[in-house]
Amino acid sequence: MSPKILNTVGLGLVFAGCVLLYLYGLPPNVDPTGAVHLILEQPDNAEIAKGKRYRRLGHAGIGLVALGSLFQLAAVWVPP
């Protein structure tokens, strides 16, 4: 692969990862245990699923940023 392609793919992956981190990185209103503190004292299955989805997509965002950075690093070392 050429350095331009590696760099472009890396930038795209970093951008996609940053978007995922922006959207799902640190959800302040999601309790991953599923506990609803205002009305009920029992776990809410919808909140549990939402917490798992946020955690999974946040980790995917971190992975995309790391992978994109590796692509950009490879683009520096690939001869033209």
C-alpha positions as a printed Julia matrix, in Angstrom:
80×3 Matrix{Float64}:
   0.0    0.0    0.0
   1.16   3.51  -0.68
   1.76   5.97   2.16
  -1.07   8.2    0.93
  -3.59   5.38   1.15
  -2.34   4.28   4.59
  -2.47   7.84   5.88
  -5.95   8.44   4.46
  -7.29   5.2    5.95
  -5.66   6.06   9.28
  -7.21   9.53   9.33
 -10.63   8.07   8.49
 -10.37   5.52  11.31
  -9.25   8.15  13.82
 -12.12  10.42  12.79
 -14.68   7.59  13.1
 -13.24   6.65  16.5
 -13.44  10.24  17.72
 -17.08  10.46  16.63
 -17.89   7.25  18.54
 -16.08   8.57  21.62
 -17.95  11.86  21.37
 -21.31  10.1   21.13
 -20.79   7.14  23.5
 -17.58   7.76  25.45
 -18.75   9.02  28.83
 -22.51   8.86  29.18
 -23.32  10.72  32.39
 -26.95   9.63  32.56
 -26.49   5.88  31.96
 -26.05   3.56  34.91
 -24.38   0.35  33.64
 -25.82  -1.64  36.54
 -29.34  -0.87  35.36
 -30.45   0.65  38.65
 -33.0    3.41  38.39
 -32.54   5.68  41.35
 -35.51   7.99  40.99
 -38.52   5.7   40.99
 -37.58   2.05  41.35
 -34.98   0.21  43.33
 -34.83  -2.75  40.96
 -32.66  -3.11  37.85
 -34.13  -1.92  34.58
 -33.3   -4.2   31.65
 -33.49  -1.33  29.15
 -30.89   0.64  31.14
 -28.66  -2.42  31.4
 -28.76  -2.85  27.61
 -28.14   0.87  27.1
 -25.13   0.8   29.44
 -23.65  -2.21  27.64
 -24.15  -0.53  24.24
 -22.46   2.69  25.41
 -19.52   0.77  26.89
 -19.12  -1.38  23.75
 -19.25   1.58  21.36
 -16.91   3.62  23.56
 -14.36   0.8   23.45
 -14.85   0.52  19.68
 -14.07   4.22  19.38
 -10.84   3.82  21.35
  -9.93   0.84  19.17
 -10.54   2.81  15.98
  -8.38   5.69  17.2
  -5.58   3.26  18.05
  -5.88   1.41  14.73
  -5.96   4.65  12.77
  -2.86   5.85  14.58
  -1.07   2.61  13.66
  -2.05   3.12  10.0
  -0.63   6.64  10.12
   2.56   5.37  11.75
   2.89   2.7    9.04
   2.43   5.38   6.37
   5.55   7.13   7.66
   7.7    4.01   7.36
   6.43   2.59   4.03
   8.72   3.6    1.19
   7.0    5.64  -1.57
